[in-house]
Amino acid sequence: MKRRLLTALALLFAAGFVALGIWQVERRAWKHELIAAVDARTHRPPVAAPGSAEWPGISASRDAYRRISATGRFRHDRETLVQAVTTRGAGYWVLTPLETPGFTLLVNRGFVPPDKRAATTRAAGNRGGMVTVTGLLRISEPGGAFLRANDAAAGRWYSRDVAAIASARGLRRVAPYFLDADAAPNAGGYPVGGLTVVRFRDSHLVYALTWFALAALSLFFAWLLWRPARLRSNSNAR
């Protein structure tokens, strides 16, 4: 009776491991399609930043990393600094509201090191007047970073949470996404744009092989329990 129960459990585990392996294979195919789609988006000519009529339909799978452009006036007095770690080291993203004729768009103008945190140290790059900004559409990052929540009251931001930043800065009619500015230089050298990292983790094949290997081990264990009595006695004799 005990042998039957253990065998049934082994077969049940094997079926579960196979299902998980198949799921990872399917996820790998989906991830490769996503990578190909995003690569195509980043190389297309820019289109106008989506207006309010398009906001309900915006999604990460369809719109993330699209090249877009917008024209308006920056509100440098309402910029927000979000902690960042980049190829240039640790520092901050500078998110500045861009007031367009129909709505406000948060623009990640780029990276500044800690010694350029104060706006007065990069005043040359904070020019007024009408500007056109081009970059990649990014989906909002609500909540904060791993183990670190955004604290609007204290001015500590760890993720680019569009809704929370808009609320903290008193902004209205704000697009639910933000724009990562391209590498077009700013006067004075800061902020530094064009540092968007387009990278997707792709470990699905390793996971799939792991699950299939566990399924094989479970089947082998089941076979050991139910192998012919002659083989079991020969094994015990040795």
C-alpha positions in Angstrom: 0.0 0.0 0.0 2.8 2.4 0.9 4.6 1.6 -2.4 1.5 2.4 -4.3 1.0 5.7 -2.6 4.6 6.7 -3.1 4.4 5.7 -6.8 1.2 7.7 -7.2 2.9 10.8 -5.7 5.9 10.4 -7.9 3.7 10.2 -11.0 1.8 13.2 -9.8 5.0 15.2 -9.3 6.2 14.1 -12.7 3.0 15.4 -14.4 3.3 18.7 -12.5 6.9 19.1 -13.5 6.1 18.4 -17.1 3.3 21.0 -17.1 5.7 23.5 -15.6 8.3 22.7 -18.2 5.8 23.2 -21.0 4.7 26.5 -19.5 8.3 27.7 -19.5 8.7 26.8 -23.1 5.5 28.7 -23.9 6.8 31.7 -21.9 10.1 31.6 -23.8 8.3 31.8 -27.1 6.2 34.7 -25.8 9.3 36.5 -24.5 11.1 36.2 -27.8 8.1 37.6 -29.6 8.1 40.5 -27.1 11.8 41.1 -27.6 11.4 41.2 -31.4 8.4 43.6 -31.1 10.2 46.0 -28.8 13.3 46.0 -31.0 11.1 46.9 -33.9 9.4 49.7 -32.0 12.6 51.3 -30.9 13.8 51.6 -34.5 10.6 53.1 -36.0 10.1 56.8 -36.7 8.6 58.6 -33.7 4.9 59.3 -33.6 2.9 61.9 -31.6 2.7 61.1 -27.9 -0.8 59.5 -27.3 -3.4 61.9 -26.2 -6.2 61.4 -23.7 -8.5 59.5 -26.1 -5.8 56.8 -26.4 -4.9 56.5 -22.7 -7.4 53.7 -21.8 -5.9 51.4 -24.4 -2.3 51.9 -23.5 -0.6 48.7 -22.3 3.0 47.5 -21.7 2.7 44.6 -24.2 1.6 46.9 -27.0 3.1 50.3 -26.3 6.2 50.1 -24.1 9.3 51.5 -25.8 7.4 53.0 -28.7 9.3 56.0 -30.1 7.2 59.1 -29.5 7.6 62.9 -29.5 5.8 65.8 -27.8 6.0 69.6 -28.0 5.4 71.9 -25.1 6.9 73.9 -22.3 8.8 72.4 -19.4 7.7 73.2 -15.8 11.2 73.1 -14.3 9.9 74.4 -11.0 8.0 71.1 -10.6 10.7 68.6 -11.5 11.1 65.4 -9.5 14.3 63.5 -8.8 14.1 59.7 -8.8 17.1 57.6 -7.5 18.8 55.8 -10.3 21.7 53.4 -11.0 23.1 53.7 -14.5 26.2 53.0 -16.6 27.4 56.4 -15.4 27.0 55.4 -11.7 24.5 56.3 -9.0 22.5 59.5 -9.2 19.0 60.6 -10.2 16.6 60.7 -13.1 15.2 64.2 -13.6 11.5 64.0 -14.3 10.0 67.2 -15.5 6.4 68.0 -16.5 6.0 69.0 -20.2 2.8 71.0 -20.7 1.5 70.3 -24.2 -1.6 71.9 -25.7 -3.8 69.1 -24.6 -2.2 67.4 -21.6 0.8 67.2 -19.3 3.5 64.6 -20.0 6.1 63.6 -17.5 9.5 63.5 -19.3 12.5 61.7 -17.9 15.0 64.2 -19.2 17.9 62.0 -18.2 20.5 61.3 -15.5 22.4 63.6 -13.2 25.1 62.7 -10.6 24.6 63.6 -7.0 26.6 66.8 -7.3 24.1 68.0 -10.0 21.1 67.2 -7.9 20.3 70.9 -7.3 18.6 72.6 -10.3 20.9 75.6 -9.8 23.9 73.5 -10.7 22.5 72.8 -14.2 20.5 76.0 -14.9 21.9 76.1 -18.5 19.9 72.9 -19.3 16.7 74.2 -17.9 15.8 76.6 -20.6 12.3 77.9 -21.2 10.2 78.3 -24.3 8.7 75.7 -26.6 10.6 72.5 -27.0 10.1 69.2 -28.8 11.2 66.1 -27.0 11.7 62.7 -28.6 12.2 59.4 -26.8 10.6 56.1 -25.7 7.2 55.6 -24.2 7.6 54.0 -20.8 4.9 52.5 -18.5 4.4 53.9 -15.0 6.3 52.2 -12.2 4.0 52.4 -9.2 5.0 51.8 -5.6 8.7 52.1 -5.5 11.7 49.8 -5.7 12.4 46.5 -4.0 12.1 47.0 -0.2 11.9 50.8 -0.7 8.6 52.5 -1.1 8.2 56.0 -2.5 7.8 58.7 0.1 6.2 61.7 -1.5 6.1 63.7 1.7 9.9 63.3 2.3 10.7 63.8 -1.4 12.2 60.3 -1.7 11.4 58.6 -5.0 12.7 55.1 -6.0 10.5 54.5 -9.1 8.9 56.6 -11.8 5.4 56.4 -10.5 3.5 58.8 -12.7 0.2 59.0 -10.7 2.0 59.6 -7.4 4.4 62.2 -8.8 1.6 64.0 -10.5 -0.4 64.1 -7.3 2.6 65.3 -5.3 3.4 68.1 -7.8 -0.2 69.2 -8.2 -0.3 68.3 -11.9 -3.6 67.9 -13.9 -4.5 65.9 -17.1 -1.3 63.9 -16.8 -0.6 61.1 -19.3 -0.5 57.7 -17.6 2.9 57.0 -19.1 6.2 58.9 -19.2 8.7 59.6 -21.9 12.4 58.6 -21.6 14.2 61.3 -23.5 16.7 60.3 -26.2 20.4 61.3 -26.3 19.8 64.8 -27.7 22.3 66.9 -25.6 21.1 69.5 -23.1 22.9 72.8 -22.7 25.5 72.5 -20.0 25.7 68.7 -20.5 22.9 67.8 -18.0 20.6 65.9 -17.7 22.1 63.1 -19.8 19.4 61.4 -21.9 19.5 58.3 -24.0 20.3 55.9 -21.2 17.3 53.7 -21.4 18.2 50.0 -21.0 16.0 47.8 -23.2 16.7 44.4 -21.7 14.5 41.5 -20.8 15.4 38.6 -18.6 15.3 35.3 -20.6 16.0 32.3 -18.4 13.0 30.3 -19.5 15.0 27.6 -21.3 17.0 26.9 -18.1 13.9 26.7 -16.1 12.2 24.4 -18.6 15.2 22.0 -18.6 15.1 22.0 -14.8 11.5 21.1 -14.6 11.8 18.4 -17.3 14.8 16.9 -15.4 12.8 16.8 -12.2 10.0 15.1 -14.1 12.5 12.5 -15.4 13.8 11.9 -11.8 10.2 11.5 -10.5 9.5 8.9 -13.3 12.7 7.1 -12.4 11.7 7.0 -8.8 8.3 5.6 -9.7 10.0 2.9 -11.9 12.2 1.9 -9.0 9.2 1.4 -6.8 7.3 -0.7 -9.4 10.2 -2.5 -11.2 9.8 -6.2 -11.6 10.3 -8.2 -8.4 13.2 -10.2 -10.0 15.1 -6.9 -10.6 14.4 -5.7 -7.0 15.7 -9.0 -5.5 18.8 -9.0 -7.7 19.5 -5.4 -6.5 19.0 -6.3 -2.9 21.4 -9.3 -3.3 24.1 -7.1 -4.5 
